Amino acid sequence: MAVLITGGGGFIGSRLAEKLIEKGFRVVIFDVAFSGRERKNEIFIKGNISNWAEVINVVQEYQIKHIFHLAAMLSAQCEANPWAAIQVNGLGTYHVLEASRLFGVEKVIFTSSMGAYGPVPNGFVSDETLQRPQIMYGVTKVFSELLGLYYYRRFGVDFRGVRFPQLVGPGTKSEGYGQYIPKMIDNALLGLPFEAWVSPETSIPIMYIKDAIRCLLELFDTKKDKIKTRIYCVGQITPSPTAGEVLEEIRRHLPDISIRFKPDPKAMEVLRTIPQRLDDSNAREEWGWSIQYGLREMVEDFIKESSKSLK
């Protein structure tokens, strides 16, 4: 049975592909950038999600039964080129959903994020919180969520999604104000000094990448009759650790690191608009979701995994 991962060459997709292959699936990676490697039961197709014909062709040719739709421009890219963001994030989702309708794809799993909310009172969000994003990334994510729900109601496409907090893990390539944690760990491992652009008291909701992959697989495996909410907040490490607490945890493993804080006003302003708490009650109740990696486990595993690649 073939599973398509759009954006499958990226931070989440490459790890997800590995787990799906272990579960016995044939995995088709669809991405604009060729990774340079293919594993057994994995096929890499270079393609653009904003090109309707390319999406249709890959779904038809490989008889795709399930899709993990991860392909998207991130927040900084969307702000730099909002016109491209509409094509990639907005029309890209439409292409995936329409191909799913035409060729009988059984499930579409979609990744959204807390960036789909925008400013919220008290920093608290749930699946019912009104979404009012103020940047193009959030606008396109909300559009995609609503379009997926429409395709479920109108055409019966089994659309499911999650809103992730900031994901942390080895191999992060994207740039963003929320990436100070992986940057701190990466530079510490390399023995390089690092100047974090946040204050020691800064905290944002985070989740370790291994929890994120497990989350997607558990949502995928859940029986259809248990899925009621359809698009879920999936919580975070609780309580959200401050940057200072992250530093102290890194120092437990790497005591000689040179990291200091120099808050950037622009970064701090953006981070202050991020929700501080994601209520994942519906995911817990409907399909048994729970976080497994706390701060200590996350930092320890991050260092262990990164150390392997440095050898």
Contacts in CASP RR format, 6 or more apart in sequence:
PFRMAT RR
TARGET T0000
AUTHOR 0000-0000-0000
METHOD contacts of the structure
MODEL  1
MAVLITGGGGFIGSRLAEKLIEKGFRVVIFDVAFSGRERKNEIFIKGNIS
NWAEVINVVQEYQIKHIFHLAAMLSAQCEANPWAAIQVNGLGTYHVLEAS
RLFGVEKVIFTSSMGAYGPVPNGFVSDETLQRPQIMYGVTKVFSELLGLY
YYRRFGVDFRGVRFPQLVGPGTKSEGYGQYIPKMIDNALLGLPFEAWVSP
ETSIPIMYIKDAIRCLLELFDTKKDKIKTRIYCVGQITPSPTAGEVLEEI
RRHLPDISIRFKPDPKAMEVLRTIPQRLDDSNAREEWGWSIQYGLREMVE
DFIKESSKSLK
1 25 0 8 1.000
1 26 0 8 1.000
1 65 0 8 1.000
1 66 0 8 1.000
2 25 0 8 1.000
2 26 0 8 1.000
2 27 0 8 1.000
2 28 0 8 1.000
2 62 0 8 1.000
2 63 0 8 1.000
2 64 0 8 1.000
2 65 0 8 1.000
3 20 0 8 1.000
3 25 0 8 1.000
3 26 0 8 1.000
3 27 0 8 1.000
3 28 0 8 1.000
3 64 0 8 1.000
3 65 0 8 1.000
3 66 0 8 1.000
3 67 0 8 1.000
3 68 0 8 1.000
4 28 0 8 1.000
4 30 0 8 1.000
4 58 0 8 1.000
4 59 0 8 1.000
4 62 0 8 1.000
4 64 0 8 1.000
4 66 0 8 1.000
4 67 0 8 1.000
4 68 0 8 1.000
5 13 0 8 1.000
5 16 0 8 1.000
5 17 0 8 1.000
5 20 0 8 1.000
5 27 0 8 1.000
5 28 0 8 1.000
5 29 0 8 1.000
5 30 0 8 1.000
5 67 0 8 1.000
5 68 0 8 1.000
5 70 0 8 1.000
6 30 0 8 1.000
6 31 0 8 1.000
6 49 0 8 1.000
6 67 0 8 1.000
6 68 0 8 1.000
6 69 0 8 1.000
6 70 0 8 1.000
6 71 0 8 1.000
6 96 0 8 1.000
7 13 0 8 1.000
7 29 0 8 1.000
7 30 0 8 1.000
7 31 0 8 1.000
7 32 0 8 1.000
7 49 0 8 1.000
7 70 0 8 1.000
7 71 0 8 1.000
7 72 0 8 1.000
8 14 0 8 1.000
8 16 0 8 1.000
8 17 0 8 1.000
8 29 0 8 1.000
8 30 0 8 1.000
8 31 0 8 1.000
8 68 0 8 1.000
8 70 0 8 1.000
8 71 0 8 1.000
9 17 0 8 1.000
9 29 0 8 1.000
9 31 0 8 1.000
9 33 0 8 1.000
9 35 0 8 1.000
9 44 0 8 1.000
10 31 0 8 1.000
10 70 0 8 1.000
10 173 0 8 1.000
11 167 0 8 1.000
11 169 0 8 1.000
11 171 0 8 1.000
11 172 0 8 1.000
11 173 0 8 1.000
11 174 0 8 1.000
11 209 0 8 1.000
12 70 0 8 1.000
12 111 0 8 1.000
12 167 0 8 1.000
12 209 0 8 1.000
12 212 0 8 1.000
12 213 0 8 1.000
12 216 0 8 1.000
13 29 0 8 1.000
13 68 0 8 1.000
13 70 0 8 1.000
14 35 0 8 1.000
15 209 0 8 1.000
15 210 0 8 1.000
15 213 0 8 1.000
16 68 0 8 1.000
16 70 0 8 1.000
16 213 0 8 1.000
16 216 0 8 1.000
16 217 0 8 1.000
17 27 0 8 1.000
17 29 0 8 1.000
17 39 0 8 1.000
17 42 0 8 1.000
18 39 0 8 1.000
19 213 0 8 1.000
19 217 0 8 1.000
20 27 0 8 1.000
20 217 0 8 1.000
21 27 0 8 1.000
21 39 0 8 1.000
21 40 0 8 1.000
21 41 0 8 1.000
21 42 0 8 1.000
23 217 0 8 1.000
24 41 0 8 1.000
25 41 0 8 1.000
26 41 0 8 1.000
26 42 0 8 1.000
26 43 0 8 1.000
26 62 0 8 1.000
27 41 0 8 1.000
27 42 0 8 1.000
27 43 0 8 1.000
28 42 0 8 1.000
28 43 0 8 1.000
28 45 0 8 1.000
28 58 0 8 1.000
28 62 0 8 1.000
28 64 0 8 1.000
29 35 0 8 1.000
29 42 0 8 1.000
29 43 0 8 1.000
29 44 0 8 1.000
29 45 0 8 1.000
30 45 0 8 1.000
30 47 0 8 1.000
30 49 0 8 1.000
30 55 0 8 1.000
30 58 0 8 1.000
30 71 0 8 1.000
31 44 0 8 1.000
31 45 0 8 1.000
31 46 0 8 1.000
31 47 0 8 1.000
31 71 0 8 1.000
32 46 0 8 1.000
32 47 0 8 1.000
32 48 0 8 1.000
32 49 0 8 1.000
33 46 0 8 1.000
34 44 0 8 1.000
34 46 0 8 1.000
35 44 0 8 1.000
36 44 0 8 1.000
37 44 0 8 1.000
38 44 0 8 1.000
43 62 0 8 1.000
45 58 0 8 1.000
47 54 0 8 1.000
47 58 0 8 1.000
48 54 0 8 1.000
48 88 0 8 1.000
49 55 0 8 1.000
49 71 0 8 1.000
49 88 0 8 1.000
49 92 0 8 1.000
49 95 0 8 1.000
49 96 0 8 1.000
50 87 0 8 1.000
50 88 0 8 1.000
50 91 0 8 1.000
50 92 0 8 1.000
50 95 0 8 1.000
51 95 0 8 1.000
52 91 0 8 1.000
52 95 0 8 1.000
55 92 0 8 1.000
55 95 0 8 1.000
55 96 0 8 1.000
55 99 0 8 1.000
56 95 0 8 1.000
56 99 0 8 1.000
56 102 0 8 1.000
58 64 0 8 1.000
59 67 0 8 1.000
59 99 0 8 1.000
59 100 0 8 1.000
59 103 0 8 1.000
59 105 0 8 1.000
60 99 0 8 1.000
60 103 0 8 1.000
64 103 0 8 1.000
64 105 0 8 1.000
65 105 0 8 1.000
65 106 0 8 1.000
65 107 0 8 1.000
66 105 0 8 1.000
66 106 0 8 1.000
66 107 0 8 1.000
66 108 0 8 1.000
66 109 0 8 1.000
66 220 0 8 1.000
67 96 0 8 1.000
67 100 0 8 1.000
67 105 0 8 1.000
67 107 0 8 1.000
67 108 0 8 1.000
67 109 0 8 1.000
68 109 0 8 1.000
68 111 0 8 1.000
68 216 0 8 1.000
68 220 0 8 1.000
69 93 0 8 1.000
69 96 0 8 1.000
69 108 0 8 1.000
69 109 0 8 1.000
69 110 0 8 1.000
69 111 0 8 1.000
70 111 0 8 1.000
71 88 0 8 1.000
71 92 0 8 1.000
72 88 0 8 1.000
72 89 0 8 1.000
72 111 0 8 1.000
72 137 0 8 1.000
72 140 0 8 1.000
72 141 0 8 1.000
73 81 0 8 1.000
73 84 0 8 1.000
73 85 0 8 1.000
73 88 0 8 1.000
73 89 0 8 1.000
73 137 0 8 1.000
74 137 0 8 1.000
74 174 0 8 1.000
74 176 0 8 1.000
75 115 0 8 1.000
75 135 0 8 1.000
75 137 0 8 1.000
75 138 0 8 1.000
75 176 0 8 1.000
76 175 0 8 1.000
76 176 0 8 1.000
77 84 0 8 1.000
77 85 0 8 1.000
78 84 0 8 1.000
78 85 0 8 1.000
78 89 0 8 1.000
78 135 0 8 1.000
78 136 0 8 1.000
78 137 0 8 1.000
78 138 0 8 1.000
78 140 0 8 1.000
79 135 0 8 1.000
79 136 0 8 1.000
79 137 0 8 1.000
82 136 0 8 1.000
85 136 0 8 1.000
85 137 0 8 1.000
85 140 0 8 1.000
86 136 0 8 1.000
86 140 0 8 1.000
89 137 0 8 1.000
89 140 0 8 1.000
89 141 0 8 1.000
89 143 0 8 1.000
89 144 0 8 1.000
90 140 0 8 1.000
90 143 0 8 1.000
90 144 0 8 1.000
90 147 0 8 1.000
93 110 0 8 1.000
93 140 0 8 1.000
93 143 0 8 1.000
93 144 0 8 1.000
93 147 0 8 1.000
93 148 0 8 1.000
94 147 0 8 1.000
96 108 0 8 1.000
97 108 0 8 1.000
97 147 0 8 1.000
97 148 0 8 1.000
97 151 0 8 1.000
97 157 0 8 1.000
97 159 0 8 1.000
99 105 0 8 1.000
100 108 0 8 1.000
100 151 0 8 1.000
100 157 0 8 1.000
101 151 0 8 1.000
101 155 0 8 1.000
101 157 0 8 1.000
105 157 0 8 1.000
106 158 0 8 1.000
107 158 0 8 1.000
107 160 0 8 1.000
107 220 0 8 1.000
108 148 0 8 1.000
108 157 0 8 1.000
108 158 0 8 1.000
108 159 0 8 1.000
108 160 0 8 1.000
109 160 0 8 1.000
109 161 0 8 1.000
109 216 0 8 1.000
109 219 0 8 1.000
109 220 0 8 1.000
110 144 0 8 1.000
110 145 0 8 1.000
110 148 0 8 1.000
110 159 0 8 1.000
110 160 0 8 1.000
110 161 0 8 1.000
110 162 0 8 1.000
110 231 0 8 1.000
111 161 0 8 1.000
111 162 0 8 1.000
111 164 0 8 1.000
111 216 0 8 1.000
112 141 0 8 1.000
112 144 0 8 1.000
112 145 0 8 1.000
112 161 0 8 1.000
112 162 0 8 1.000
112 163 0 8 1.000
112 164 0 8 1.000
112 231 0 8 1.000
113 141 0 8 1.000
113 163 0 8 1.000
113 164 0 8 1.000
113 165 0 8 1.000
114 125 0 8 1.000
114 163 0 8 1.000
114 164 0 8 1.000
114 165 0 8 1.000
114 166 0 8 1.000
114 205 0 8 1.000
114 233 0 8 1.000
114 274 0 8 1.000
114 275 0 8 1.000
114 278 0 8 1.000
115 133 0 8 1.000
115 135 0 8 1.000
115 137 0 8 1.000
115 138 0 8 1.000
115 141 0 8 1.000
115 163 0 8 1.000
115 274 0 8 1.000
116 131 0 8 1.000
116 133 0 8 1.000
116 138 0 8 1.000
116 141 0 8 1.000
116 142 0 8 1.000
116 145 0 8 1.000
116 163 0 8 1.000
117 125 0 8 1.000
117 129 0 8 1.000
117 131 0 8 1.000
117 132 0 8 1.000
117 133 0 8 1.000
117 163 0 8 1.000
117 275 0 8 1.000
118 131 0 8 1.000
118 132 0 8 1.000
118 133 0 8 1.000
118 134 0 8 1.000
118 135 0 8 1.000
118 138 0 8 1.000
118 273 0 8 1.000
118 275 0 8 1.000
119 132 0 8 1.000
119 134 0 8 1.000
119 273 0 8 1.000
120 129 0 8 1.000
120 275 0 8 1.000
123 275 0 8 1.000
123 276 0 8 1.000
123 277 0 8 1.000
124 275 0 8 1.000
124 276 0 8 1.000
124 277 0 8 1.000
124 279 0 8 1.000
125 233 0 8 1.000
125 275 0 8 1.000
125 277 0 8 1.000
125 278 0 8 1.000
125 279 0 8 1.000
126 233 0 8 1.000
126 278 0 8 1.000
126 279 0 8 1.000
126 281 0 8 1.000
126 282 0 8 1.000
127 229 0 8 1.000
127 231 0 8 1.000
127 232 0 8 1.000
127 233 0 8 1.000
127 279 0 8 1.000
127 282 0 8 1.000
131 142 0 8 1.000
133 139 0 8 1.000
133 141 0 8 1.000
133 142 0 8 1.000
134 273 0 8 1.000
145 161 0 8 1.000
145 231 0 8 1.000
148 157 0 8 1.000
148 159 0 8 1.000
149 159 0 8 1.000
149 230 0 8 1.000
149 231 0 8 1.000
151 157 0 8 1.000
151 159 0 8 1.000
152 158 0 8 1.000
152 159 0 8 1.000
152 230 0 8 1.000
158 224 0 8 1.000
158 227 0 8 1.000
159 230 0 8 1.000
160 219 0 8 1.000
160 220 0 8 1.000
160 227 0 8 1.000
160 230 0 8 1.000
160 231 0 8 1.000
161 219 0 8 1.000
161 230 0 8 1.000
161 231 0 8 1.000
161 232 0 8 1.000
162 215 0 8 1.000
162 216 0 8 1.000
162 219 0 8 1.000
162 231 0 8 1.000
162 232 0 8 1.000
162 233 0 8 1.000
162 234 0 8 1.000
162 283 0 8 1.000
163 231 0 8 1.000
163 232 0 8 1.000
163 233 0 8 1.000
163 234 0 8 1.000
163 278 0 8 1.000
164 207 0 8 1.000
164 212 0 8 1.000
164 215 0 8 1.000
164 234 0 8 1.000
165 204 0 8 1.000
165 205 0 8 1.000
165 206 0 8 1.000
165 207 0 8 1.000
165 234 0 8 1.000
165 235 0 8 1.000
165 236 0 8 1.000
165 278 0 8 1.000
166 178 0 8 1.000
166 179 0 8 1.000
166 181 0 8 1.000
166 204 0 8 1.000
166 205 0 8 1.000
166 206 0 8 1.000
166 207 0 8 1.000
167 206 0 8 1.000
167 207 0 8 1.000
167 208 0 8 1.000
167 209 0 8 1.000
167 212 0 8 1.000
168 181 0 8 1.000
168 182 0 8 1.000
168 206 0 8 1.000
168 207 0 8 1.000
168 208 0 8 1.000
168 209 0 8 1.000
168 298 0 8 1.000
168 302 0 8 1.000
169 182 0 8 1.000
169 208 0 8 1.000
169 209 0 8 1.000
169 298 0 8 1.000
169 302 0 8 1.000
169 305 0 8 1.000
170 182 0 8 1.000
170 186 0 8 1.000
170 209 0 8 1.000
170 302 0 8 1.000
170 305 0 8 1.000
170 306 0 8 1.000
170 309 0 8 1.000
171 182 0 8 1.000
171 186 0 8 1.000
171 306 0 8 1.000
172 179 0 8 1.000
172 182 0 8 1.000
172 186 0 8 1.000
177 197 0 8 1.000
177 198 0 8 1.000
177 267 0 8 1.000
177 270 0 8 1.000
177 271 0 8 1.000
178 204 0 8 1.000
178 271 0 8 1.000
180 196 0 8 1.000
180 197 0 8 1.000
180 198 0 8 1.000
180 202 0 8 1.000
180 243 0 8 1.000
181 206 0 8 1.000
181 243 0 8 1.000
181 246 0 8 1.000
182 302 0 8 1.000
183 194 0 8 1.000
183 196 0 8 1.000
184 194 0 8 1.000
184 196 0 8 1.000
184 243 0 8 1.000
184 246 0 8 1.000
184 247 0 8 1.000
184 250 0 8 1.000
184 259 0 8 1.000
185 250 0 8 1.000
185 299 0 8 1.000
185 302 0 8 1.000
185 303 0 8 1.000
185 306 0 8 1.000
186 306 0 8 1.000
187 193 0 8 1.000
187 194 0 8 1.000
187 257 0 8 1.000
187 259 0 8 1.000
188 194 0 8 1.000
188 250 0 8 1.000
188 254 0 8 1.000
188 257 0 8 1.000
188 259 0 8 1.000
189 254 0 8 1.000
189 303 0 8 1.000
189 306 0 8 1.000
189 307 0 8 1.000
189 310 0 8 1.000
190 310 0 8 1.000
191 254 0 8 1.000
191 256 0 8 1.000
191 257 0 8 1.000
191 258 0 8 1.000
192 258 0 8 1.000
193 258 0 8 1.000
193 259 0 8 1.000
193 260 0 8 1.000
194 258 0 8 1.000
194 259 0 8 1.000
194 260 0 8 1.000
195 259 0 8 1.000
195 260 0 8 1.000
195 261 0 8 1.000
195 262 0 8 1.000
196 243 0 8 1.000
196 259 0 8 1.000
196 260 0 8 1.000
196 261 0 8 1.000
196 262 0 8 1.000
197 262 0 8 1.000
197 263 0 8 1.000
197 264 0 8 1.000
197 267 0 8 1.000
198 243 0 8 1.000
198 261 0 8 1.000
198 263 0 8 1.000
198 264 0 8 1.000
198 267 0 8 1.000
198 268 0 8 1.000
198 271 0 8 1.000
199 243 0 8 1.000
199 261 0 8 1.000
199 263 0 8 1.000
199 268 0 8 1.000
200 242 0 8 1.000
200 243 0 8 1.000
200 244 0 8 1.000
200 247 0 8 1.000
200 261 0 8 1.000
201 242 0 8 1.000
201 243 0 8 1.000
201 244 0 8 1.000
202 242 0 8 1.000
202 243 0 8 1.000
202 263 0 8 1.000
202 268 0 8 1.000
202 271 0 8 1.000
203 239 0 8 1.000
203 240 0 8 1.000
203 241 0 8 1.000
203 242 0 8 1.000
203 243 0 8 1.000
203 276 0 8 1.000
204 240 0 8 1.000
204 271 0 8 1.000
204 274 0 8 1.000
204 276 0 8 1.000
205 235 0 8 1.000
205 236 0 8 1.000
205 237 0 8 1.000
205 240 0 8 1.000
205 274 0 8 1.000
205 275 0 8 1.000
205 276 0 8 1.000
205 277 0 8 1.000
205 278 0 8 1.000
206 236 0 8 1.000
206 237 0 8 1.000
206 240 0 8 1.000
206 241 0 8 1.000
206 298 0 8 1.000
207 215 0 8 1.000
207 234 0 8 1.000
207 235 0 8 1.000
207 236 0 8 1.000
207 237 0 8 1.000
207 291 0 8 1.000
207 293 0 8 1.000
208 237 0 8 1.000
208 293 0 8 1.000
208 294 0 8 1.000
208 297 0 8 1.000
208 298 0 8 1.000
208 301 0 8 1.000
208 302 0 8 1.000
210 292 0 8 1.000
210 293 0 8 1.000
210 301 0 8 1.000
211 291 0 8 1.000
211 292 0 8 1.000
211 293 0 8 1.000
214 292 0 8 1.000
215 234 0 8 1.000
215 289 0 8 1.000
218 287 0 8 1.000
218 288 0 8 1.000
218 289 0 8 1.000
219 232 0 8 1.000
219 283 0 8 1.000
219 287 0 8 1.000
219 289 0 8 1.000
222 286 0 8 1.000
222 287 0 8 1.000
226 286 0 8 1.000
226 287 0 8 1.000
227 286 0 8 1.000
227 287 0 8 1.000
228 282 0 8 1.000
228 286 0 8 1.000
229 282 0 8 1.000
229 283 0 8 1.000
229 286 0 8 1.000
232 280 0 8 1.000
232 282 0 8 1.000
232 283 0 8 1.000
232 286 0 8 1.000
232 289 0 8 1.000
233 278 0 8 1.000
233 279 0 8 1.000
233 280 0 8 1.000
233 282 0 8 1.000
233 283 0 8 1.000
234 278 0 8 1.000
234 280 0 8 1.000
234 283 0 8 1.000
234 289 0 8 1.000
235 278 0 8 1.000
235 279 0 8 1.000
235 280 0 8 1.000
235 283 0 8 1.000
235 291 0 8 1.000
236 277 0 8 1.000
236 278 0 8 1.000
236 291 0 8 1.000
237 291 0 8 1.000
237 293 0 8 1.000
237 294 0 8 1.000
237 295 0 8 1.000
237 298 0 8 1.000
238 291 0 8 1.000
240 276 0 8 1.000
240 277 0 8 1.000
241 249 0 8 1.000
241 295 0 8 1.000
243 261 0 8 1.000
244 261 0 8 1.000
245 295 0 8 1.000
246 295 0 8 1.000
246 299 0 8 1.000
247 259 0 8 1.000
249 295 0 8 1.000
249 296 0 8 1.000
249 299 0 8 1.000
250 257 0 8 1.000
250 259 0 8 1.000
250 299 0 8 1.000
250 303 0 8 1.000
251 257 0 8 1.000
252 299 0 8 1.000
253 299 0 8 1.000
253 300 0 8 1.000
253 303 0 8 1.000
254 303 0 8 1.000
280 289 0 8 1.000
283 289 0 8 1.000
284 290 0 8 1.000
293 301 0 8 1.000
END
